[in-house]
Amino acid sequence: MQQSGKRVVQVNVKMSGEDFSLLQNAAAKLWPDAIISNSGILLGLAKLAANQAVGVKSRKSKRP
């Protein structure tokens, strides 16, 4: 029997202030109403890039 549970994975990221500012601006355009942390921005954008890298089609939500 397989149990599903969350795993904790630590990720360290090094980037310039300019790169981080670019990521913050991109997150603001992708998720304008979301209140998210800096790590949330990085993980969200990293997941989008990872899906693109392996060829997973994104689920686009309908916007009014």
N, C-alpha and C positions, 0 to 999 in steps of 0.2 A: 504494500500500500504506500503510495507516494503522498507525502505531505507537502502542501504548498505553503510557503512562507517567504517573508522578505529577507533579502540578504543585504548586508551593509558592505559597501565597497567604497574605499577611500580613493579619491582621485585628486592628484595634485596637478595644478596648471600654472605654467609660467608664461606670461605674456606682457607686452608693453602696455603702458597706459593708453596709448593710441588705439591698440587692438581691442582693449577692453571697452573703450568708448564706442568703437564701431559695433561691438556686440550688443551693448546697451541700446544703441540707436536701432539696431535691427530688431531687437526684442520689443521695443516700444511700438514698432510698426506691425510686427506679427501679432502681438498680444496687447493692444492699446489699453484695455480696461483691466488687465491683470495686475495684481499686486504680487510681485515675485521677488525673490532674493537674488543676489548675484549668482549663487550656485545654481539656482533655478534657470536663470538666463543661459548659463553655459551648458547645462545638461539638456535643456530644451533644444537649443540650436545644434548641439552635438548629435542629438538623436535624429534631427532632420537630416544632417549631413551624412550620418551613418546609413540611414535608409536610402539616401540617394546613391551612396557608394556601392551598396549591395543590390540596388535595383528594385527596391520595394516601392510600390506606388503609394503615394500619400492619399489620405482620405481628406478631401477638401470639404469643408463645411459650407453650406449655403449661407451667404450673407445677404441681409435685406437690402 
